[in-house]
Amino acid sequence: MGIGILSVGGYVPPVVVDNQQISEWAGTDPEWVAARTGISERHYAPAGMATSEMAAEAAAPLLEDASLRTRIGLLITATSTPDQPQPATAVMVQQRLDLPVLPAFDVNAVCSGFLYALATARAMLAQQDGEECALVVGADKYSTIMDRTDRKTVSLFGDGAGAVVLGPVPDGFGIHAVALLADGQSTSLVRVEAGGTRKPLTAQRVADGEHLFRMDGRAVRDWGLQFVPKAVHEALDHAGLTVGDIDRVVFHQGNTRLVEALGRELGIPQDKLALTAPDYGNTAAASIPLTLSHEHTRRPFARGERILLASVGGGMTAGAVVLTWY
């Protein structure tokens, strides 16, 4: 038996933030935001909505089938904006979904977190006999860590969640290969500096904005264009496939321009690229499962379709997963 995606769902919160609002916050033009990012709007969660609540909203519809719900034996939540420092956001999701006692933990590889979580769940399920499944969720609330005066970051990020149920599928289907990598020499490119043990939060650090998200956008783009293809080719080689064998591609939706650039770098036709960045922006760890859900709703994946998932994230991190849809 293989291990594959059995169902997928996504959630975006109700508040829509358009480019006019971004321009008012950051003192820029809506046209600049649209031209540079290819993003038209993004969704923000209300102040009282935690990351775990968005995660539960994405996952709950997948558990409405009682026969599937009873097979969930593992929960992994990918997030870099947890509900609180501890315990893990995953147990908050477990509580909201009223799941029984089971392994539940978080993974943080920033925007690559979902692929890291997916790979972990696959490896754990492969050690089990029987019909056990895993619930893998990616969720982030970046609106809480945005510097709204920084047009280069506030124009990109939105809030959201996506979830999949991972479980046994017949041989020949499911996940064929995974490639993950991290480059600890590039930690400064994406960061929230204060709030942990290295720089505990103080009034001065809050005043200086050290608790807010910072990113060197051009360097991140250059790093991604180098290392995401490396991860993709490694995964394809392990799967015994080429880029031309892939039917559809779900990249991390850092922004529309990055998705387009990765497509060009890898020689992937535009009609194979799933795209949600114009409507949702960059939803970090939620980006790939949310886009996967959106694409499945737009044009349902057919059994036997070969799908490539690939990401770039803080760390810096990258990942790629090659699978056949069941």
N, C-alpha and C positions, 0 to 999 in steps of 0.2 A: 504493500500500500504506500501511496505517497501522502504528503501533507500539503493541503491546499486551502484556498479561501472558499468557504461555504456560503457566506453572506457578507454584505457590506452596507454600511449606513453612514450618514453624515448629518451634521447640525451646524447652522450658523445662527447667532443671536439676532434679535429683531432690529437693533438700532443700525441704520445705514449712515455711513460717513462718506460724503462725496468729496470730489476734488475742490469744490468751492470752500467747504469747511476746512480742509487741509490748508488751503491757501490763506485763509484768514488766521489760522493758528500760526503758520510758519512764515507769513509775510512773503509769499511767492504767488505765482500765477497758476490757475488751474491748468492752463495749456502746458506749462512746464512740467507739471506732474504727469499729465497724460502722455506727453511726448517722451519723457525720460523713462517712465516706468511701464506704460501700457496698462495702467490700472485706472479704472473709472470710479470704483467705490470699494469700500471694505465694511465689515460689520463689527460693531462693538457690543460686548456684553454689558448689561446694566451693572452698576456698582455693587449690587448685592449678589451677583451671580458668580460663583466660584468656578474654577477650572473643572472640578469634579462634576459640577452640575451640567456643564456642557458635554462632558464625556458621557455622563449617564443618558443625556438626551439623544446622543448619537447611537448609543449601544442598546437602549431599551427596546426599540422595535425589532432588533435582531433576536431578542429573547422571548418574543411573544409566542413562538412555537415551543410549547411545553416540552416536547420530546427533545428539542435541541437544548433548551435551557438546562435540563437535568444532566446534560453531557459536559457542561462547562466545568473543567477541573483546574483552570489556571487563568489568572487575570494579570496582564501587564499593561501599565499606562505609561506612555511616552509623553513627557512634558518638561519644559524648562521654566514654567511658571506655576509651581505647585500651590496647592491651597495654603499650605503653611510649611515651615521647615521640616516638621515631623508630626505625626507619622506620614507614611507615603500617601500620595494622592490616590493611589490604587485602592487602598482600603476605604477611602471615602467613597470612591465609585462603587466598591463592593457593598458598602452600607446602603447607598442610594438605590442600588439595583436589587437589594435584599438577596444577595447570593450567599450560599452556605460557606462554611469554613473551607478554605482552599488557599493555595499559594497566591499571593497578590503583592506586587512590588512595582516600583517605578524604574524607568530608564531615562537618562538624560544624555542625549547626544545632540541637543538643540534641534535644528531642523531635520537632522538625519535620525532623530530618535525613533520614529515609527519603524524604519527599516531595521534598526538595531533591535527593537522589541520584537519585530516579526521573526527575525533570525533566531532570537533567543527562544521564542515560543516554539518555533519549528524544531529546534534541537531538543527541547524538553519533551515535546510530544513524541518525538522519534524514539524516546526511551520507554514509552508506555505501550502496553498491549491493550487492544480493545478500541473503543469508540470515543475516548476522551477528546474534548475540544478545548481550545483556548480562546478567550476574548482578549483581543489586542486593540488598544485604544490610543489614539494620538489626540492631544488636546492642549491648547494654549490660549492664554488671555494676555496678549502683548499690549493691549490698550492701557494696562496698569503700569507699564514700565516705559512708556513712550515719553520722550522729550518733545512736546508738541511744538517747540520752536525750531526743531531740527528737521528741515524739509527732506533731507536725504533718508531719514528713517521713518518719520511719522507718515510719509506718503506711501510707504510700503506695507505696513503691517495691519492685520485685522485679527479678530478672534474667531475661534471655531473648534470643531471636534469631528473626528471620523473614527469609525470602528469596523473591525472585521471579526468574524468567527473563523478560526483556523481549525481544521480537522482532517481526518483521514479521507483520502480520495483514491480512486483506482490507480494502479500503476500507469505511468505515462502522463498523468495529470499532476497538478500542484506545482510546488516550488522545486525547480531543478537545480538552481545554483544561487549562492549569495556571495557577495564581495563587500567587505567593510574595511575602512581604513580611517586612521586619525593621525594628525600631524600636530604634535604638541609644541612644535617650534612656532606655530602660528596662532597661539592662544589670544594674542592681542587684537586680532582682526574683528572678532565678535565678542562682546563682553558686557556684563553688568558687574562693576567692580566692587561695590560695597553691599554689605548685607550678609556676608558669610564670616568665617573665622579669620580669614586673611585681613579683611577690612570690616570689622564690625560697624554696624550702622550707628552713626552719631548725628547730632543736630548739624554739625558743620559739614559732614559728608552729604547729608540731605540737601543742605543749602547749596552745596557745590554741584549737586546733580549726579553724584557718584552712584546713586541707587538706580539710575536710569540706564536704558539700553544704549550702547554705542557700537558703531560698526564702520569699518573702513570699506565702503562699498566697492570701490574700484579694485582694491586688492582681493576682496572676497570673490568678485567676478573672475578675476584672473586665476585665482586658486581653483575655483570651481571648474573653469574651462580646461584646466590641466588635469585635475584629479578625478572629476566625475567620469570623463571618458576612460580613465585608467580603471576605475571600478567596474564600469560597464563592460569593457573588453575582457576583464578578468572573469566576470560572471558568465558572459557569453561563451568564453573559451571552456569553462568548466561544464557548461550545459551542452557543448558541442554544437553551438548555433552561431550565426552571424547576425549583424544588424539587419540585413535584408530578410531574415527569417521572422522578424518580429512584426506582429500585426498592429499593436498599439502601444504607446509609450506614455507613462505617467511620470513626469519629472516633478521634483519639488518646485512649487510655484513661487520662487523667490520674487520674481516679477515677470511680466510678459516678455521683456527684452532678453532676460536670462534664459527663459525657456526656448525662445527662438534661436539664441546663440548656441545653446547646447545641441539643438536639433541640427543646425548647420555644421557644427564641429563633428558630429557623429554621422552626418549624411542621412538623417531621418527626414522623410518628406513631411511637410507641415500637416497633411491630412491624417497622419498617424499620431500627432501630438495632442493629448488631452490638455485643455486649457480652462482654468478657472480664475487665474490671476486678475483678469479685468474686473471680475465681479466680487471677489473675496480678498484680493491682495495676498500677502504672505501670511499664512496662518501657522507657520512654524511646524511643530510636530504633527499638527492636524492636516497639513497641506496634502500629503500623498493620499491618505485614506479618504479625506473629504473630496479630493479630485477624482479618485477611483469611484466613489459613490455617485458623484455627479455624472461621470462618463457612463456608468452603468445605467443610470436613469435616462440619459440622453439617447444612448444607443446600446442596449444591453449586450454585454459580452456573450459571445456564442461559445458553446462547448468546443474546446480545441484551439481557441485563439491563444496565440503566444503573446505575452505581455511583459514589458520591461518597466520596472519601477527604479528610479534613481534619484539620489538626493545629494545636496551639499548642505553643510550645517556648521555651526560654530564648533570650535575645538582646535583646529578645523577638522571636520569630519566629512566623509562621503560614503555612499553605499549604493549598491545595485542588487536587484533581485530579478531573476528570470523565472517565469512561471507559465504553465499552460492552464487555462481556465477550465473548471469543471462545472 
